[in-house]
C-alpha cells in the first residue's frame, strides 16, 4: 500500500459509494484514506484533507476514466 498514490479527494462519505462499486467491478485495488475517521467525525473533513482515494500508479489511467465517466452529466434520451 506504500506505493499507492492519491488520485481523487472527496469531502463526504456518500460521494464514494458508487465509486467503490465500480472499482470492485473492475478488480482495481484501492483504499480510501480517512474514510472511517470522517464517517464518525465528519466535521474533521477539512482538517484531514478529505477522504483520499488511493490507487496504484499502474491503475491511474483506468481509474481516471471511471472518474471522468462519473462526472459526465446525465443524458436522458
N, C-alpha and C positions, 0 to 999 in steps of 0.2 A: 504494500500500500504506500510505501515511501515514494515510489516513482509516480504515483497518481498526482495529477495536476488539476487545478480548478478550471472549469470551462464555463460555469454559469453560477450566478448567485441569486437566491430568492429570499424574500423577506417574510413570507408567510408559509406555514407548513402545507396548507391546502394547494399551493401552487405546484407542489412536487408529485401529487398523487398520480396524475395521468402519465407524467414523465417516467415514473418508476415502472409503471406497467409497460410502456413502450420499450424501455431499456431491457427489461426482463424478457420481453418477446424476442428481442434481437440477441439475447445472450451476451450483453455487454456488461462486464464487471464495473461496478460503480459503488460509491457510497456518498452519503450526504453528511458533511461535517457540520456540527452544531444542531443537527435535527432534533435530537432528544432534548437538549437543553432548552431550545426555543419552543418546543411543544409544551414544556412545563412552565417556562417563564418567557412568554412572547415579547415582553417589554425589553428584553435584553438584545433584541434583533440588531439594532443599530450599533450597540456596543461591541457585539461579537462579529459584526460584518455580514450578518445574514446566514442563510443556510447555503453552504457551498457544495455544488455538485462536483465531485472529484472522479475523473476517469483516467485511464492510462493514455499517454500521448498517442499511441498507435490507433486508438479509437476516436480521436478528436474529430476527424472528418465526418465519420458516420454519426456521431452524437450531434455535431453542429447541424447536419442535415435534418435530424429529428427535431432539434430546437427550432430551426427555421420553419419547418412544417407546422409546428405548434403555434407559431406567431403569425401565420398567414390568416387573413380574415376569412370568416365563414362565407362560402358562396352557396347561395340557395338557387337552384335551377327551377 
